[in-house]
Amino acid sequence: EQYFSEALIRLPSFLASLGTVLAVGWLVALLGAPRGAVVTAFFLALHPGFLRYGPEARGYALMMLLLCLSLVFLYKASIAGAWRYWLAFAAAEFLCFVSFMGSVQFILMLNVTGLLLALFGQHEPRARIPQFGRFVAANLLAAGLVILTVAPGVAPLRVWYEKKVKVGLWGQAPDLAWIKDELCYLVSGMPWKPWDATNPLSLHLGSLPRLLTFSLLALVAVLVLCGVVRLWLEPRRGRLLLPSRGSGGAWGG
């Protein structure tokens, strides 16, 4: 205890969580909904999953912040086309992956959005080729940094993963129960079934009254649908941002 402070080791994640709330508001404001930015930031700050994982001394909070900033810089790059935004996008997605390698699926969806914005987000067709070139260059830069950073750890990572698979902790194919738990985590921050049946603090949606549970799920579905409709109605770039729902939506964004 003399050399360890839980508050200090959690401080970077806590500050990153605060930054994520601001970054989400910034993103929604860029999309032309300043009032929606306040509402979105408010609901994110109250999301149980965000409150649970945000202060943890892991890479989750940094991943959320950098994921939001990646989308902000990507959107600004699609409008201005300036190299500074494309380089900021490359730096943000590289740091996002390094913070938590499990973010790779979010980054893939982010780049689907980037490809659509680069090819179809400009008003003039002649600007599409330069934009596409900057998009490719930014991703090559990010990929090169990832290879230089991660390559030395690939061999020990494989050994560690194989040990997990042997003892049965990892490697199983997701089943319906797993999918249900993950969806409930995204919606409420709680699984459908308890992660530890002997733990009285193991809250889960399955223990709540059915009416309350389905009301919560219906409310979230309505909010997601409203967000999709809002993006669809935004001219030129809003529809192209829909694939990014697969990344930002993971944390209520």
Salt bridges, closest charged atoms under 4 A:
GLU6 OE2 - ARG10 NE 2.91
GLU56 OE1 - ARG58 NE 3.49
GLU124 OE1 - ARG126 NE 2.84
